[in-house]
Amino acid sequence: MKISFTNKIKENYHLVLIGPRIVNLNKNVHLDNNSLETINAFLKENKDSKEIIQTFYFSPSKKLKSLTLVQSNININSTEQQALGGRVLSYLERIKVADVSLSFLEIETAKQTNFIKSFTSGLFLKDYRFEKYKNFSKKDFKIKNLNLLNINQKINKGLVEDINNLNGIFLTRDLVSEPANILYPEKFVEFCDILKKSGVKIEVFDEKKLKSLKMNALLGVAQGSVRPARVMIMRWDGNKKSKNKPLAFIGKGVTFDTGGISIKPSSGMEDMKWDMGGAGVVAGLVYTLALRKAKVNVVGAVGLVENMPDGNAQRPGDVVKSMSGQTIEVLNTDAEGRLVLADVLWYIKERFKPSLMIDLATLTGAIIVALGERYAGLFSNDDSLAQKILNASTKTNELVWRMPMDSEFDKLLDCPVADMKNITGTRGAGSITAAQFLKRFVGNVSWAHLDIAGVTWSKKGTKFSRPGGTGFGVRLLDEFIKNNYEK
């Protein structure tokens, strides 16, 4: 969708009027008297409606052939304004409008800028499609041109910047949408080269480096694949004057997960191309921070592996020694994400001494059983950190729910053969004990774990995305940083 700014409706463009809910529309520069009378008669009949999205068609002799009226409560928060933009986009696609002129009705000046920016951002969030491999489809209909009317230059500039900043979310969606034959550990790194153009410093560890660092837990997961493992470190230094330790974000990047020797059922296994969703969010977040020149210092780290069941694959019962020195008995090779994160968490803790660490992972099916596709699971050793994430969740509508952790759950990981086992062997508390496992590798650092298994991909779509990758987590953590760590 191409955006432009003018003061006049282009010929044959469909007009969309959007603004606060009113009973009578005043004279509008884009409407003739007959059109205005038609709309006001409709408004009078529908005065009790909370929200109106209605299309009108006019005589072929008129210059304006059609328009859609959108009236809503504009006092809703910015997230709901974005959702309104998404609803309007879906509606316009259903009525097959290719070229749109968008005009905002009278809104208080103080509210106008935020409303216009949020609404338009919502249009673009919902407009994202991953159609790289589609040659033809009769079902798809796209809005090609979006022309914003009578928007002042200051709003224009801010709006264009906001839309450009959405590329961080779109990078995350791209990454989780790519098939595993295209996106594997080495290629994930190549996809992220785009971050360098925005000032992000990238460091990549190959297998030789990972072996020298003794990241044996991570390497054990990767040993069954012909695709070599990688760890990628991304650094955004947006506040060079700050003496504070950086914020750290760590992502699980299993580019395809067969389950290894503990192989998954075939049904639905194709979904495991997005088992690198946590790594995708970290890359998208760092890109977003760089695009908007966030005044904060951040380290992003992703552990990238492919979990495959060949003759060299890790076996159930194997014992590995993690980078931390702690040993792990691998009872189930399909509980691999925690092994990858264990080494990366420890490395980031030791090297960067961050002020906090937040990891993201499509870690457990158990979190989907508990919270469905609506909430991510939040686990933390720091109540203050958890509350900051919850506050950002409320504001962005990327919902998280805090789950319990305690020493009794932790005891379930104790093992007679090694320092710990990677699963408990019991049916209950699968997401909690996975989080307890990760906690053993963070030391005393303020830490939170987000299990995003249920929210990374949506088969039905969300308020802000079509079916497919949602980009969940980028907006959440960007808001978290804005609210608490930028000065």
Secondary structure as UniProt FT lines:
FT   STRAND          2..6
FT   TURN            11..12
FT   STRAND          14..20
FT   TURN            29..30
FT   HELIX           33..45
FT   TURN            46..48
FT   STRAND          52..57
FT   TURN            60..61
FT   STRAND          66..72
FT   TURN            74..75
FT   HELIX           78..94
FT   TURN            95..96
FT   STRAND          99..104
FT   HELIX           109..127
FT   TURN            132..133
FT   STRAND          145..149
FT   HELIX           153..165
FT   HELIX           167..177
FT   TURN            180..182
FT   HELIX           185..191
FT   HELIX           192..198
FT   STRAND          201..205
FT   HELIX           207..212
FT   TURN            213..214
FT   HELIX           216..222
FT   TURN            223..224
FT   STRAND          230..237
FT   TURN            240..241
FT   STRAND          247..257
FT   TURN            260..261
FT   TURN            267..268
FT   HELIX           269..274
FT   TURN            275..276
FT   HELIX           277..291
FT   TURN            292..293
FT   STRAND          297..307
FT   TURN            311..312
FT   TURN            316..317
FT   STRAND          318..321
FT   TURN            323..324
FT   STRAND          327..330
FT   TURN            333..334
FT   HELIX           337..352
FT   STRAND          356..361
FT   HELIX           366..371
FT   TURN            372..374
FT   STRAND          376..380
FT   HELIX           383..396
FT   STRAND          400..402
FT   HELIX           407..411
FT   TURN            412..413
FT   STRAND          420..421
FT   HELIX           430..439
FT   TURN            440..441
FT   TURN            443..444
FT   STRAND          447..451
FT   TURN            453..455
FT   STRAND          457..458
FT   TURN            463..464
FT   STRAND          468..469
FT   TURN            472..473
FT   HELIX           474..484
//
